[in-house]
Amino acid sequence: MASLLGETLFEISGQGPSPMKDYFHLQITKSDVIWRWWKISLRSESTQPGELRESHPDYVEDSLLQSQVRVVFGQRILQHTLALSKGQFDYLERLPRRLLLRIMTYLDLEDIARLGRTSRSLRKLCDSDEFWEHTLKAHYNTVPDGVEVLANELGWKTVFFTSKLQLQKQISRRRQRTEEQNNHERTEFNIPNLIHITDNDRGDWSALE
């Protein structure tokens, strides 16, 4: 599982809270915590960016740096970086997306609901059309063209929770609307354009009756 971890475990940057103008960058690698800052001054003298590099254990014990991280990025980011520094990695979110989708198709719907509550990224994935399309196609050997067209319009999640009878009704109504539209377009195509008929052509109007 360690192979799923890249060299950079977490990275964030941004400006400090008002009235602070300085910029900060926090990076968590496999071995270090790197804190960088850029002083923004209205004076003419230039200031060099600063950098502090610590090991994970040192960061866990460094209350001063933790306080700075909390002020700039908030308590949630601080807790996340501390968890990473303690070796608490979320391997599930680091799985390749294709593999994660395949694993999720074997879960019960109740488990999918629980999984979606664990993090923002997993909640977004559990609600995505990509997941529900993958799930629907995994449950059925073939997906009729009419169902696929309807899913692209309404969403794959909506189609997944719609009964077969309701799907048949919606596909039938859609097919009927399409046929009516095609008939209407053929009718319009067959009617001559009367806008271009002049007074000299009025003797030919009888052909349209």
N, CA and C atoms as a LAMMPS dump frame, in Angstrom:
ITEM: TIMESTEP
0
ITEM: NUMBER OF ATOMS
627
ITEM: BOX BOUNDS ff ff ff
-5.0000000000000000e+02 5.0000000000000000e+02
-5.0000000000000000e+02 5.0000000000000000e+02
-5.0000000000000000e+02 5.0000000000000000e+02
ITEM: ATOMS id mol type element x y z
1 1 1 N 0.82 -1.209 0
2 1 2 C 0 0 0
3 1 3 C 0.854 1.259 0
4 2 1 N 2.063 1.149 0.533
5 2 2 C 2.919 2.331 0.592
6 2 3 C 3.246 2.858 -0.796
7 3 1 N 3.168 1.971 -1.811
8 3 2 C 3.47 2.413 -3.174
9 3 3 C 2.429 3.392 -3.699
10 4 1 N 1.262 3.452 -3.045
11 4 2 C 0.227 4.395 -3.466
12 4 3 C 0.557 5.818 -3.052
13 5 1 N 1.5 5.977 -2.136
14 5 2 C 1.852 7.294 -1.642
15 5 3 C 2.873 7.942 -2.56
16 6 1 N 2.587 9.146 -3.018
17 6 2 C 3.559 9.904 -3.776
18 6 3 C 4.548 10.565 -2.842
19 7 1 N 5.526 11.238 -3.399
20 7 2 C 6.51 11.922 -2.561
21 7 3 C 5.86 13.027 -1.744
22 8 1 N 4.913 13.754 -2.365
23 8 2 C 4.174 14.802 -1.662
24 8 3 C 2.837 14.248 -1.2
25 9 1 N 2.631 14.245 0.112
26 9 2 C 1.383 13.732 0.672
27 9 3 C 0.295 14.786 0.709
28 10 1 N 0.702 16.037 0.885
29 10 2 C -0.278 17.129 0.994
30 10 3 C 0.432 18.432 0.69
31 11 1 N -0.326 19.362 0.098
32 11 2 C 0.262 20.646 -0.271
33 11 3 C -0.841 21.694 -0.321
34 12 1 N -0.568 22.856 0.238
35 12 2 C -1.544 23.942 0.227
36 12 3 C -0.804 25.268 0.319
37 13 1 N -1.353 26.298 -0.286
38 13 2 C -0.749 27.62 -0.22
39 13 3 C -1.852 28.669 -0.205
40 14 1 N -1.531 29.854 0.296
41 14 2 C -2.52 30.918 0.338
42 14 3 C -2.028 32.105 1.152
43 15 1 N -2.833 33.146 1.114
44 15 2 C -2.509 34.372 1.836
45 15 3 C -3.054 34.284 3.258
46 16 1 N -2.323 34.884 4.174
47 16 2 C -2.759 34.893 5.557
48 16 3 C -4.026 35.699 5.739
49 17 1 N -4.73 35.509 6.842
50 17 2 C -5.985 36.233 7.093
51 17 3 C -5.734 37.727 7.269
52 18 1 N -6.74 38.529 6.897
53 18 2 C -6.645 39.986 7.027
54 18 3 C -6.42 40.366 8.489
55 19 1 N -5.602 41.373 8.751
56 19 2 C -4.948 42.295 7.802
57 19 3 C -3.608 41.799 7.277
58 20 1 N -3.285 40.547 7.498
59 20 2 C -2.023 39.994 7.027
60 20 3 C -1.998 39.956 5.504
61 21 1 N -0.841 40.294 4.921
62 21 2 C -0.673 40.279 3.465
63 21 3 C 0.294 39.197 2.998
64 22 1 N 0.929 38.53 3.937
65 22 2 C 1.958 37.561 3.591
66 22 3 C 1.354 36.304 2.98
67 23 1 N 2.17 35.631 2.165
68 23 2 C 1.767 34.366 1.55
69 23 3 C 2.505 33.214 2.215
70 24 1 N 1.813 32.058 2.287
71 24 2 C 2.381 30.895 2.961
72 24 3 C 2.172 29.652 2.106
73 25 1 N 3.067 28.712 2.286
74 25 2 C 2.984 27.443 1.573
75 25 3 C 3.362 26.33 2.539
76 26 1 N 2.496 25.312 2.612
77 26 2 C 2.732 24.17 3.494
78 26 3 C 2.773 22.903 2.657
79 27 1 N 3.817 22.134 2.828
80 27 2 C 3.983 20.894 2.077
81 27 3 C 4.361 19.765 3.028
82 28 1 N 3.656 18.655 2.894
83 28 2 C 3.967 17.469 3.681
84 28 3 C 4.494 16.407 2.723
85 29 1 N 5.748 16.013 2.886
86 29 2 C 6.318 14.946 2.072
87 29 3 C 6.362 13.666 2.907
88 30 1 N 6.919 12.617 2.337
89 30 2 C 7.003 11.36 3.068
90 30 3 C 7.846 11.466 4.333
91 31 1 N 8.783 12.414 4.342
92 31 2 C 9.703 12.492 5.481
93 31 3 C 9.704 13.837 6.198
94 32 1 N 9.246 14.908 5.507
95 32 2 C 9.397 16.256 6.072
96 32 3 C 8.102 17.049 6.034
97 33 1 N 8.085 18.075 6.865
98 33 2 C 7.065 19.124 6.825
99 33 3 C 7.792 20.412 6.46
100 34 1 N 7.365 21.03 5.359
101 34 2 C 8.055 22.22 4.853
102 34 3 C 7.103 23.402 4.923
103 35 1 N 7.516 24.439 5.628
104 35 2 C 6.721 25.66 5.818
105 35 3 C 7.473 26.823 5.184
106 36 1 N 6.871 27.448 4.185
107 36 2 C 7.494 28.565 3.483
108 36 3 C 6.612 29.801 3.615
109 37 1 N 7.245 30.97 3.62
110 37 2 C 6.49 32.218 3.718
111 37 3 C 7.185 33.325 2.922
112 38 1 N 6.349 34.232 2.416
113 38 2 C 6.82 35.379 1.648
114 38 3 C 6.249 36.641 2.29
115 39 1 N 7.12 37.482 2.794
116 39 2 C 6.684 38.716 3.42
117 39 3 C 6.296 39.733 2.35
118 40 1 N 5.101 40.281 2.457
119 40 2 C 4.631 41.305 1.526
120 40 3 C 4.7 42.649 2.245
121 41 1 N 5.567 43.536 1.742
122 41 2 C 5.781 44.826 2.392
123 41 3 C 5.571 45.954 1.398
124 42 1 N 4.99 47.068 1.876
125 42 2 C 4.802 48.243 1.027
126 42 3 C 6.081 49.066 0.914
127 43 1 N 7.056 48.75 1.727
128 43 2 C 8.317 49.471 1.667
129 43 3 C 9.139 49.015 0.471
130 44 1 N 10.137 49.815 0.143
131 44 2 C 10.924 49.543 -1.063
132 44 3 C 11.881 48.376 -0.887
133 45 1 N 12.291 48.099 0.385
134 45 2 C 13.276 47.036 0.545
135 45 3 C 12.639 45.681 0.242
136 46 1 N 13.418 44.817 -0.348
137 46 2 C 12.932 43.494 -0.697
138 46 3 C 13.18 42.529 0.466
139 47 1 N 12.324 41.565 0.61
140 47 2 C 12.462 40.562 1.669
141 47 3 C 12.58 39.188 1.034
142 48 1 N 13.489 38.408 1.548
143 48 2 C 13.705 37.068 1.025
144 48 3 C 12.675 36.1 1.619
145 49 1 N 12.199 35.155 0.818
146 49 2 C 11.262 34.164 1.364
147 49 3 C 11.946 33.313 2.42
148 50 1 N 11.156 32.865 3.392
149 50 2 C 11.71 32.027 4.453
150 50 3 C 11.229 30.596 4.316
151 51 1 N 11.984 29.69 4.928
152 51 2 C 11.615 28.278 4.868
153 51 3 C 12.018 27.584 6.155
154 52 1 N 11.111 26.749 6.637
155 52 2 C 11.371 25.916 7.803
156 52 3 C 11.059 24.479 7.424
157 53 1 N 12.028 23.593 7.666
158 53 2 C 11.859 22.179 7.317
159 53 3 C 12.049 21.337 8.579
160 54 1 N 11.05 20.5 8.861
161 54 2 C 11.1 19.65 10.038
162 54 3 C 10.714 18.216 9.684
163 55 1 N 11.159 17.291 10.494
164 55 2 C 10.714 15.906 10.346
165 55 3 C 9.294 15.785 10.878
166 56 1 N 8.62 14.695 10.555
167 56 2 C 7.255 14.494 11.041
168 56 3 C 7.162 14.505 12.57
169 57 1 N 8.033 13.781 13.275
170 57 2 C 7.955 13.81 14.743
171 57 3 C 8.175 15.209 15.321
172 58 1 N 9.094 15.964 14.722
173 58 2 C 9.35 17.318 15.22
174 58 3 C 8.138 18.215 15.015
175 59 1 N 7.447 18.05 13.886
176 59 2 C 6.255 18.864 13.622
177 59 3 C 5.149 18.557 14.629
178 60 1 N 4.996 17.295 14.96
179 60 2 C 3.967 16.901 15.925
180 60 3 C 4.214 17.564 17.278
181 61 1 N 5.504 17.817 17.608
182 61 2 C 5.855 18.432 18.893
183 61 3 C 5.995 19.95 18.81
184 62 1 N 5.958 20.526 17.611
185 62 2 C 6.192 21.962 17.427
186 62 3 C 4.878 22.731 17.529
187 63 1 N 4.526 23.158 18.72
188 63 2 C 3.262 23.873 18.937
189 63 3 C 3.26 25.243 18.267
190 64 1 N 4.442 25.881 18.134
191 64 2 C 4.515 27.199 17.505
192 64 3 C 4.164 27.119 16.02
193 65 1 N 4.743 26.152 15.31
194 65 2 C 4.438 25.991 13.891
195 65 3 C 2.985 25.556 13.71
196 66 1 N 2.514 24.7 14.576
197 66 2 C 1.114 24.286 14.505
198 66 3 C 0.18 25.479 14.665
199 67 1 N 0.54 26.399 15.551
200 67 2 C -0.269 27.599 15.757
201 67 3 C -0.306 28.453 14.499
202 68 1 N 0.825 28.561 13.804
203 68 2 C 0.884 29.333 12.557
204 68 3 C 0.028 28.683 11.476
205 69 1 N 0.106 27.369 11.385
206 69 2 C -0.696 26.655 10.393
207 69 3 C -2.182 26.852 10.675
208 70 1 N -2.555 26.822 11.948
209 70 2 C -3.961 27.004 12.324
210 70 3 C -4.438 28.417 11.962
211 71 1 N -3.638 29.416 12.205
212 71 2 C -4.025 30.797 11.908
213 71 3 C -4.214 31.009 10.407
214 72 1 N -3.31 30.456 9.613
215 72 2 C -3.337 30.697 8.165
216 72 3 C -4.352 29.808 7.461
217 73 1 N -4.381 28.51 7.783
218 73 2 C -5.187 27.56 7.012
219 73 3 C -6.356 26.954 7.781
220 74 1 N -6.437 27.183 9.081
221 74 2 C -7.579 26.698 9.841
222 74 3 C -7.319 25.384 10.568
223 75 1 N -8.217 25.066 11.496
224 75 2 C -8.066 23.902 12.352
225 75 3 C -8.167 22.59 11.569
226 76 1 N -9.032 22.542 10.566
227 76 2 C -9.199 21.296 9.805
228 76 3 C -7.916 20.902 9.088
229 77 1 N -7.247 21.869 8.462
230 77 2 C -5.989 21.591 7.774
231 77 3 C -4.918 21.181 8.777
232 78 1 N -4.898 21.835 9.93
233 78 2 C -3.924 21.472 10.961
234 78 3 C -4.108 20.012 11.38
235 79 1 N -5.342 19.616 11.654
236 79 2 C -5.596 18.241 12.077
237 79 3 C -5.213 17.243 10.99
238 80 1 N -5.466 17.599 9.74
239 80 2 C -5.125 16.707 8.627
240 80 3 C -3.615 16.535 8.514
241 81 1 N -2.865 17.625 8.639
242 81 2 C -1.396 17.534 8.524
243 81 3 C -0.799 16.776 9.713
244 82 1 N -1.39 16.928 10.875
245 82 2 C -0.913 16.176 12.037
246 82 3 C -1.165 14.681 11.852
247 83 1 N -2.324 14.332 11.295
248 83 2 C -2.632 12.925 11.042
249 83 3 C -1.643 12.326 10.05
250 84 1 N -1.322 13.076 8.989
251 84 2 C -0.345 12.59 8.016
252 84 3 C 1.018 12.413 8.665
253 85 1 N 1.403 13.343 9.531
254 85 2 C 2.704 13.275 10.189
255 85 3 C 2.792 12.108 11.164
256 86 1 N 1.627 11.626 11.605
257 86 2 C 1.587 10.471 12.504
258 86 3 C 1.412 9.158 11.741
259 87 1 N 1.444 9.236 10.415
260 87 2 C 1.336 8.027 9.608
261 87 3 C -0.072 7.552 9.365
262 88 1 N -1.053 8.424 9.601
263 88 2 C -2.454 8.058 9.393
264 88 3 C -2.872 8.443 7.975
265 89 1 N -2.587 7.577 7.015
266 89 2 C -2.853 7.846 5.609
267 89 3 C -4.199 7.271 5.198
268 90 1 N -4.912 7.993 4.362
269 90 2 C -6.173 7.501 3.81
270 90 3 C -5.863 6.834 2.471
271 91 1 N -5.556 5.538 2.54
272 91 2 C -5.169 4.822 1.321
273 91 3 C -6.332 4.697 0.348
274 92 1 N -7.559 4.656 0.848
275 92 2 C -8.719 4.461 -0.024
276 92 3 C -8.825 5.571 -1.061
277 93 1 N -8.647 6.813 -0.633
278 93 2 C -8.757 7.933 -1.565
279 93 3 C -7.584 7.998 -2.534
280 94 1 N -6.505 7.287 -2.214
281 94 2 C -5.328 7.324 -3.077
282 94 3 C -5.322 6.199 -4.116
283 95 1 N -6.344 5.335 -4.064
284 95 2 C -6.448 4.295 -5.077
285 95 3 C -6.714 4.904 -6.446
286 96 1 N -6.25 4.277 -7.518
287 96 2 C -6.602 4.752 -8.866
288 96 3 C -8.121 4.788 -9.012
289 97 1 N -8.627 5.81 -9.663
290 97 2 C -10.072 6.016 -9.754
291 97 3 C -10.79 4.81 -10.37
292 98 1 N -10.196 4.229 -11.398
293 98 2 C -10.826 3.092 -12.068
294 98 3 C -10.944 1.904 -11.123
295 99 1 N -9.898 1.669 -10.311
296 99 2 C -9.924 0.561 -9.361
297 99 3 C -10.927 0.835 -8.248
298 100 1 N -10.987 2.072 -7.788
299 100 2 C -11.924 2.429 -6.726
300 100 3 C -13.371 2.257 -7.188
301 101 1 N -13.665 2.642 -8.418
302 101 2 C -15.013 2.468 -8.965
303 101 3 C -15.384 0.992 -9.049
304 102 1 N -14.429 0.177 -9.425
305 102 2 C -14.698 -1.262 -9.532
306 102 3 C -14.998 -1.863 -8.156
307 103 1 N -14.249 -1.456 -7.156
308 103 2 C -14.478 -1.946 -5.796
309 103 3 C -15.849 -1.503 -5.297
310 104 1 N -16.212 -0.268 -5.596
311 104 2 C -17.475 0.281 -5.1
312 104 3 C -18.691 -0.436 -5.675
313 105 1 N -18.556 -1.031 -6.859
314 105 2 C -19.699 -1.714 -7.462
315 105 3 C -20.08 -2.983 -6.693
316 106 1 N -19.185 -3.481 -5.849
317 106 2 C -19.48 -4.674 -5.057
318 106 3 C -20.118 -4.326 -3.708
319 107 1 N -20.236 -3.055 -3.399
320 107 2 C -20.808 -2.641 -2.123
321 107 3 C -22.332 -2.566 -2.209
322 108 1 N -22.984 -2.797 -1.083
323 108 2 C -24.428 -2.593 -1.002
324 108 3 C -24.72 -1.097 -1.019
325 109 1 N -25.968 -0.761 -1.36
326 109 2 C -26.338 0.655 -1.424
327 109 3 C -26.181 1.331 -0.066
328 110 1 N -26.443 0.591 1.018
329 110 2 C -26.256 1.162 2.356
330 110 3 C -24.787 1.491 2.604
331 111 1 N -23.899 0.636 2.108
332 111 2 C -22.463 0.881 2.27
333 111 3 C -22.013 2.07 1.429
334 112 1 N -22.609 2.237 0.241
335 112 2 C -22.288 3.39 -0.601
336 112 3 C -22.67 4.687 0.118
337 113 1 N -23.831 4.672 0.77
338 113 2 C -24.275 5.853 1.51
339 113 3 C -23.307 6.17 2.651
340 114 1 N -22.83 5.139 3.346
341 114 2 C -21.868 5.349 4.44
342 114 3 C -20.534 5.85 3.889
343 115 1 N -20.105 5.261 2.785
344 115 2 C -18.837 5.669 2.176
345 115 3 C -18.872 7.138 1.767
346 116 1 N -20.007 7.582 1.241
347 116 2 C -20.13 8.969 0.809
348 116 3 C -20.06 9.968 1.946
349 117 1 N -20.227 9.484 3.177
350 117 2 C -20.165 10.384 4.334
351 117 3 C -18.763 10.492 4.926
352 118 1 N -17.809 9.751 4.369
353 118 2 C -16.471 9.734 4.957
354 118 3 C -15.606 10.915 4.519
355 119 1 N -15.847 11.441 3.317
356 119 2 C -15.048 12.572 2.841
357 119 3 C -15.771 13.265 1.691
358 120 1 N -15.36 14.473 1.399
359 120 2 C -15.981 15.23 0.314
360 120 3 C -15.723 14.576 -1.035
361 121 1 N -14.486 14.139 -1.244
362 121 2 C -14.147 13.572 -2.559
363 121 3 C -14.906 12.267 -2.801
364 122 1 N -15.056 11.435 -1.751
365 122 2 C -15.798 10.18 -1.924
366 122 3 C -17.293 10.435 -2.067
367 123 1 N -17.799 11.461 -1.388
368 123 2 C -19.216 11.807 -1.559
369 123 3 C -19.478 12.257 -2.99
370 124 1 N -18.563 13.033 -3.521
371 124 2 C -18.705 13.489 -4.91
372 124 3 C -18.652 12.309 -5.879
373 125 1 N -17.772 11.353 -5.603
374 125 2 C -17.653 10.18 -6.469
375 125 3 C -18.904 9.302 -6.366
376 126 1 N -19.44 9.141 -5.144
377 126 2 C -20.635 8.313 -4.949
378 126 3 C -21.862 8.914 -5.628
379 127 1 N -21.878 10.214 -5.833
380 127 2 C -23.014 10.874 -6.479
381 127 3 C -22.794 11.085 -7.975
382 128 1 N -21.636 10.698 -8.466
383 128 2 C -21.289 11.012 -9.857
384 128 3 C -21.997 10.105 -10.845
385 129 1 N -22.253 10.627 -12.027
386 129 2 C -22.802 9.822 -13.125
387 129 3 C -21.839 8.703 -13.5
388 130 1 N -20.557 8.97 -13.362
389 130 2 C -19.549 7.97 -13.707
390 130 3 C -19.726 6.706 -12.861
391 131 1 N -19.949 6.888 -11.554
392 131 2 C -20.12 5.729 -10.671
393 131 3 C -21.411 4.976 -10.985
394 132 1 N -22.522 5.708 -11.15
395 132 2 C -23.807 5.045 -11.352
396 132 3 C -23.896 4.396 -12.728
397 133 1 N -23.227 4.962 -13.718
398 133 2 C -23.154 4.294 -15.028
399 133 3 C -22.365 2.991 -14.899
400 134 1 N -21.233 3.071 -14.196
401 134 2 C -20.408 1.882 -13.991
402 134 3 C -21.189 0.816 -13.22
403 135 1 N -21.961 1.237 -12.219
404 135 2 C -22.736 0.302 -11.401
405 135 3 C -23.853 -0.346 -12.203
406 136 1 N -24.573 0.454 -12.98
407 136 2 C -25.678 -0.07 -13.776
408 136 3 C -25.182 -1.084 -14.801
409 137 1 N -24.083 -0.758 -15.467
410 137 2 C -23.554 -1.652 -16.478
411 137 3 C -22.941 -2.904 -15.859
412 138 1 N -22.516 -2.806 -14.588
413 138 2 C -21.975 -3.978 -13.906
414 138 3 C -23.085 -4.943 -13.485
415 139 1 N -24.293 -4.41 -13.262
416 139 2 C -25.419 -5.237 -12.839
417 139 3 C -26.127 -5.917 -14.018
418 140 1 N -25.994 -5.328 -15.201
419 140 2 C -26.678 -5.877 -16.378
420 140 3 C -25.653 -6.106 -17.484
421 141 1 N -25.822 -7.214 -18.183
422 141 2 C -24.883 -7.529 -19.256
423 141 3 C -24.926 -6.49 -20.366
424 142 1 N -26.124 -6.054 -20.714
425 142 2 C -26.292 -5.048 -21.764
426 142 3 C -27.272 -3.986 -21.293
427 143 1 N -27.043 -2.764 -21.734
428 143 2 C -27.943 -1.651 -21.442
429 143 3 C -28.562 -1.212 -22.764
430 144 1 N -29.893 -1.333 -22.911
431 144 2 C -30.55 -0.945 -24.176
432 144 3 C -30.227 0.5 -24.547
433 145 1 N -30.216 0.763 -25.836
434 145 2 C -29.907 2.11 -26.315
435 145 3 C -30.876 3.138 -25.738
436 146 1 N -32.159 2.755 -25.646
437 146 2 C -33.147 3.688 -25.124
438 146 3 C -32.861 4.076 -23.689
439 147 1 N -32.409 3.115 -22.886
440 147 2 C -32.076 3.391 -21.486
441 147 3 C -30.846 4.288 -21.403
442 148 1 N -29.862 4.038 -22.254
443 148 2 C -28.642 4.843 -22.235
444 148 3 C -28.928 6.287 -22.641
445 149 1 N -29.77 6.471 -23.649
446 149 2 C -30.146 7.817 -24.069
447 149 3 C -30.869 8.543 -22.939
448 150 1 N -31.793 7.822 -22.276
449 150 2 C -32.538 8.405 -21.167
450 150 3 C -31.606 8.745 -20.002
451 151 1 N -30.621 7.883 -19.75
452 151 2 C -29.672 8.123 -18.654
453 151 3 C -28.825 9.354 -18.918
454 152 1 N -28.455 9.58 -20.167
455 152 2 C -27.671 10.77 -20.508
456 152 3 C -28.481 12.043 -20.331
457 153 1 N -29.807 11.925 -20.4
458 153 2 C -30.665 13.098 -20.209
459 153 3 C -31 13.324 -18.741
460 154 1 N -31.375 12.265 -18.042
461 154 2 C -31.86 12.378 -16.665
462 154 3 C -30.779 12.148 -15.622
463 155 1 N -29.71 11.475 -16.015
464 155 2 C -28.681 11.097 -15.064
465 155 3 C -28.731 9.606 -14.775
466 156 1 N -27.569 8.976 -14.673
467 156 2 C -27.501 7.529 -14.466
468 156 3 C -28.03 7.13 -13.09
469 157 1 N -27.84 7.971 -12.097
470 157 2 C -28.346 7.648 -10.759
471 157 3 C -29.871 7.606 -10.761
472 158 1 N -30.489 8.57 -11.439
473 158 2 C -31.948 8.593 -11.528
474 158 3 C -32.477 7.347 -12.219
475 159 1 N -31.838 6.949 -13.302
476 159 2 C -32.266 5.76 -14.041
477 159 3 C -32.082 4.5 -13.194
478 160 1 N -30.988 4.442 -12.422
479 160 2 C -30.717 3.264 -11.596
480 160 3 C -31.839 3.013 -10.599
481 161 1 N -32.408 4.086 -10.036
482 161 2 C -33.449 3.952 -9.02
483 161 3 C -34.862 4.022 -9.606
484 162 1 N -34.97 4.015 -10.924
485 162 2 C -36.274 4.015 -11.576
486 162 3 C -36.652 2.588 -11.964
487 163 1 N -37.882 2.204 -11.697
488 163 2 C -38.321 0.847 -12.008
489 163 3 C -38.334 0.62 -13.526
490 164 1 N -38.276 -0.65 -13.921
491 164 2 C -38.276 -0.978 -15.35
492 164 3 C -39.565 -0.514 -16.02
493 165 1 N -40.673 -0.614 -15.299
494 165 2 C -41.949 -0.179 -15.871
495 165 3 C -41.939 1.312 -16.15
496 166 1 N -41.453 2.085 -15.192
497 166 2 C -41.382 3.53 -15.396
498 166 3 C -40.416 3.88 -16.519
499 167 1 N -39.315 3.142 -16.61
500 167 2 C -38.363 3.382 -17.696
501 167 3 C -39.007 3.114 -19.05
502 168 1 N -39.756 2.027 -19.136
503 168 2 C -40.44 1.71 -20.389
504 168 3 C -41.417 2.805 -20.781
505 169 1 N -42.145 3.335 -19.796
506 169 2 C -43.089 4.422 -20.074
507 169 3 C -42.36 5.664 -20.559
508 170 1 N -41.263 6.016 -19.896
509 170 2 C -40.52 7.214 -20.285
510 170 3 C -39.879 7.054 -21.648
511 171 1 N -39.356 5.869 -21.936
512 171 2 C -38.768 5.618 -23.255
513 171 3 C -39.838 5.689 -24.327
514 172 1 N -41.042 5.138 -24.04
515 172 2 C -42.144 5.178 -24.999
516 172 3 C -42.585 6.61 -25.263
517 173 1 N -42.703 7.413 -24.191
518 173 2 C -43.097 8.818 -24.38
519 173 3 C -42.039 9.58 -25.156
520 174 1 N -40.791 9.291 -24.875
521 174 2 C -39.719 9.988 -25.59
522 174 3 C -39.721 9.61 -27.069
523 175 1 N -39.944 8.317 -27.365
524 175 2 C -39.99 7.868 -28.751
525 175 3 C -41.175 8.516 -29.489
526 176 1 N -42.304 8.655 -28.771
527 176 2 C -43.485 9.272 -29.375
528 176 3 C -43.234 10.748 -29.679
529 177 1 N -42.595 11.457 -28.723
530 177 2 C -42.283 12.872 -28.959
531 177 3 C -41.343 13.035 -30.142
532 178 1 N -40.375 12.113 -30.241
533 178 2 C -39.42 12.187 -31.356
534 178 3 C -40.125 11.963 -32.686
535 179 1 N -41.047 10.985 -32.73
536 179 2 C -41.788 10.719 -33.972
537 179 3 C -42.666 11.901 -34.336
538 180 1 N -43.33 12.51 -33.338
539 180 2 C -44.172 13.674 -33.617
540 180 3 C -43.34 14.839 -34.136
541 181 1 N -42.171 15.034 -33.546
542 181 2 C -41.299 16.115 -34.004
543 181 3 C -40.818 15.862 -35.427
544 182 1 N -40.474 14.616 -35.725
545 182 2 C -40.023 14.29 -37.079
546 182 3 C -41.151 14.48 -38.099
547 183 1 N -42.374 14.085 -37.722
548 183 2 C -43.515 14.279 -38.612
549 183 3 C -43.781 15.76 -38.847
550 184 1 N -43.652 16.549 -37.786
551 184 2 C -43.868 17.99 -37.9
552 184 3 C -42.83 18.614 -38.818
553 185 1 N -41.577 18.166 -38.682
554 185 2 C -40.509 18.712 -39.529
555 185 3 C -40.719 18.321 -40.986
556 186 1 N -41.194 17.082 -41.234
557 186 2 C -41.464 16.673 -42.619
558 186 3 C -42.612 17.473 -43.206
559 187 1 N -43.64 17.782 -42.386
560 187 2 C -44.781 18.575 -42.859
561 187 3 C -44.335 19.974 -43.238
562 188 1 N -43.511 20.572 -42.377
563 188 2 C -43.021 21.927 -42.673
564 188 3 C -42.176 21.933 -43.94
565 189 1 N -41.434 20.873 -44.16
566 189 2 C -40.571 20.813 -45.335
567 189 3 C -41.394 20.716 -46.618
568 190 1 N -42.561 20.068 -46.566
569 190 2 C -43.383 19.849 -47.753
570 190 3 C -44.256 21.051 -48.105
571 191 1 N -44.499 21.972 -47.144
572 191 2 C -45.334 23.143 -47.428
573 191 3 C -44.496 24.217 -48.108
574 192 1 N -44.918 24.722 -49.29
575 192 2 C -44.138 25.768 -49.978
576 192 3 C -44.073 27.027 -49.131
577 193 1 N -43 27.751 -49.316
578 193 2 C -42.81 29.001 -48.593
579 193 3 C -43.598 30.093 -49.303
580 194 1 N -44.726 30.543 -48.698
581 194 2 C -45.608 31.512 -49.345
582 194 3 C -45.076 32.932 -49.267
583 195 1 N -44.035 33.15 -48.468
584 195 2 C -43.529 34.519 -48.304
585 195 3 C -43.016 35.069 -49.623
586 196 1 N -42.507 34.205 -50.495
587 196 2 C -41.903 34.657 -51.738
588 196 3 C -42.901 34.755 -52.889
589 197 1 N -44.204 34.504 -52.616
590 197 2 C -45.215 34.616 -53.684
591 197 3 C -45.596 36.074 -53.859
592 198 1 N -45.499 36.588 -55.065
593 198 2 C -45.815 37.982 -55.37
594 198 3 C -47.227 38.09 -55.913
595 199 1 N -47.663 39.338 -56.172
596 199 2 C -48.998 39.559 -56.719
597 199 3 C -49.161 38.863 -58.067
598 200 1 N -48.092 38.811 -58.842
599 200 2 C -48.175 38.176 -60.155
600 200 3 C -48.347 36.669 -60.057
601 201 1 N -48.055 36.112 -58.875
602 201 2 C -48.164 34.667 -58.721
603 201 3 C -49.479 34.225 -58.11
604 202 1 N -50.385 35.198 -57.796
605 202 2 C -51.583 34.84 -57.07
606 202 3 C -52.465 33.871 -57.858
607 203 1 N -52.354 33.876 -59.185
608 203 2 C -53.165 32.959 -59.979
609 203 3 C -52.818 31.51 -59.752
610 204 1 N -51.64 31.246 -59.16
611 204 2 C -51.218 29.877 -58.928
612 204 3 C -51.576 29.387 -57.541
613 205 1 N -52.209 30.225 -56.693
614 205 2 C -52.527 29.83 -55.314
615 205 3 C -53.514 28.674 -55.279
616 206 1 N -54.307 28.506 -56.353
617 206 2 C -55.277 27.44 -56.362
618 206 3 C -54.632 26.078 -56.224
619 207 1 N -53.347 25.997 -56.588
620 207 2 C -52.654 24.715 -56.497
621 207 3 C -52.421 24.304 -55.061
622 208 1 N -52.491 25.294 -54.128
623 208 2 C -52.253 24.987 -52.724
624 208 3 C -53.532 24.584 -51.999
625 209 1 N -54.704 24.778 -52.649
626 209 2 C -55.972 24.468 -51.986
627 209 3 C -56.25 22.974 -51.993
